[in-house]
Structures are given as C-alpha cells and as structure tokens.
C-alpha cells in the first residue's frame, strides 16, 4: 500500500496550490481519506477529510473557506485545493486514509492508519 503526495511548493501569501495524493497497492474508494499537516515546533493538525462517496467533507477551522477537498475514486486519488494561502499554512502535508472505517464522522484523526511521505508547502509573506 502506498500513498504518494505531490503538488507542494513555494508560493506567496494569497496564492494557491493543489495537492494530489495517489493511492496504489489497494483500492481506497470505499474509505474516508484526508489530509493532515505538520509544521516544525507545532502539533500535527488534521486539516480535512472526505467520505468515501465525497458527500461529506470536514475542514479544520483554520482552513475552512480556503481549502477544498475532493476525490476521484476512479483514479484512486484525493486532492486538496488550497486558496488564499497564509504563512501559517507552511507545513509538510500528508495524505491519510481510514482503511478500517473506524474514524466515524466528524472524523477522529487517531483512527487514520495509512500515511504518505508528505509534500512540503511553504508560504512566504
């Protein structure tokens, strides 16, 4: 099982990025997927999640209204579109999946059990 993130980079404050996460080795279309981030010196933050159908979405307060999560089950891929980026959004962003369907809704981050290697997002002021 492998989750591979891409799309990170350096962007100025106010800019946009779209992260992608491609899953391989297993089909995750039946499971919720999400994103969390980890910045140096800070706790991990569960940023967003999406149900298997895409019908339910969760956002952390810090990103609500700026970030949009989506998925394409045919491609086994989940996306995170990030608009109006702020310097405090700087972090490594990780894709994750609740492969045992234990997280419930709103999701409990602790139940997500697979992670990718992460992609760096840096927002300059």
N, C-alpha and C positions, 0 to 999 in steps of 0.2 A: 504494500500500500504506500502510495506516495502522493503528497500534496506539494505542488510547485507554484510558488507565488512569482509574479512578475509585475512590472509597471511602476515600481518605485523610482525615485529620483530626487533631484533638487529642483525646487520650484520657489518662486517668490510668494510672499504673503498675498492672499487674494486669488492665487492661481488654482488650477485644478489638476488632478491626476486620476487615472483609473487603474486600479489594481485588479489583477486577474489571478485566479487560483485554479489550476488544472489538476484534477484527481486522476490517478491511474492505479491499476492493480486491483481495483474494486469499483463497483458502481455505487455512488453515494446518492443517487436520485431519490432514494426513499428516506433520507435522513436530513435533519436540520444541519445547516452549515453556518459558519460565521467567521468573524474576524476579531482578533484582539491585537493590542499593541503594547509595546514595552519600551519605555524611554529610560535612559540612564538615570539612576537615582530615584526612580518612581516605581510604584507598583504596576503590575500588569493591569490593563484596562480592557474589559470586554466591550468592544466598540459596537458591534452589530451582529445580528443573526437573522436567518431566513428559514422558514419552514420548508419541508420537502417540496411542497407544491408552489412555494413562492407567495402564498396567500397571506402569510403572517410575517411581519418584519419587526425586529426590535432594534432600537438605537439607544446608545448611551446619551444622557442629557448633553454631554459635552459636544456631541456631533449631530444631534438631531436638527434637521432642517438644512444641513450642509452636506451630509453624506447620504448616499443611496445604495442599498444592497440589492443585488439581483442574481439570478442564476439561470443557466441554460442546461437543463438536465440531459438533453441530447448530446451535449458536449462535455458533460460531467465537469462543469466549470461554474464557479461563483465569482462575482465581480463586486468591487466596491468603488463607486464613483465618488470622489471627494472634491467638493467645490468650496470656494471661499476659504482656502486653507490658511491656517494661522501658525505662527512659530511653535505654539504649544502642541500642535499636531505632529511635530517631529518625533519619530519613533521607528522602531522596527515593527512592521505589521506582519502578523502571522494569520494564515488561514487555518481553520479548525473545523472539525466535524463531530457531531454527536452520533457516533455509529451504533450506539446501543439504544438510542431513543430514550435516554433516561433524564435528559435535562429539563423536560417539561417546558411550559410556556407561561409567563416570561421565562426565558432560559436560565438555567443555573450553569454558569461557566464551568464549574468544577467537574461537571459530567462530560464535558467535551474531551475526547480521548485520542484524537489524532491531530498533529500539527505539522505545518510545513517548516521550511528552513528560514522563512522570513524574507521580507524585502524592505530595504531602508527607504524611508520617506524623510526628507529634510526640507523644512520650510524656512526660508530666510526672511528676515524682517526688512 
